[in-house]
Amino acid sequence: MKKWIINIVAVILIISFVLSVIYILKNYKEDKKQNEVFEELENIVLEEQEENEDNTEEKKENINIQKLFKMNNDFIGWLKIENTNISYPVMQTDNNRKDYYLRRNFYKQYSQLGTPYIAEYCNITTSDNVIIYGHHIKNNQMFGELEKYKKKEFYNNHKIINFNTIYDKADYEIIAVFKTVAYTGFEYYKFVNSNSKQEFDTFIKKCKELSFYEIEKTAKYGDKLITLSTCEYSNQNGRLVVVAKKINTKLEE
């Protein structure tokens, strides 16, 4: 009787092991496919255009941004942090397709990595704060590399976020990095437009208070912000947040 039970348990363990291996291989295959999609899109953004008198280097990049928009008009822009793995398209949908890209790639196919996307209630051209969500994936994939911003040394070497959109191209300088808890902690994701200087200053003050370390640079009323948001696993519903202000911009010609 005991031998029969042992055999059943052994079979269950073997089946569980096989299923686990299949699951891991399936996820690896899906992740590889999604990373290939990102590489393909990045090549489109950076692809060389033929030289001519009316084609400056800046115009070349703008042309390619518009090319991605024509491929999928949910595309808003390209987010990049130099010398990191963060170089991704950013999408946005309306209330009818909220969180649409949470588990979809640029081509609207299922992907567990998803694609970074802007909160549906933000307006890329008018909002004081544009919130961009991305998954926290191991091995520095997606917004997983934001975890490194918990250390000031990493911040010191990666202060600038580049965000080229279908409307303009701009650099943003990081002014705060912090963690909080969604729903019960600091509701940073509710700050989109400030109705007054006091409201803006209160938001910035809270970001600074929560920041892992002191950052001299700050933002003043009238500045435009982007907020990168991803999961943070030291708390249930934890969030890791990077806030940056626009420091320069060049409208598309």
Secondary structure, 3 states (H helix, E strand, C coil): CHHHHHHHHHHHHHHHHHHHHHHHHHHHHHHHHHHHHHHHHHHHHHCCCCCCCCCCHHHHHHHHHHHHHHHCCCEEEEEECCCCCCEEEEECCCHHHCCHHHHECCCCCECCCCCCEECCCCCCCCCCEEEEECCEECCCEEHHHHHHHHCHHHHHHCCEEEEEECCEEEEEEEEEEEEEECCCCCCHHHCCCCCCHHHHHHHHHHHHHHCCCCCCCCCCCCCCEEEEEEECCCCCCEEEEEEEEEEEEEECC
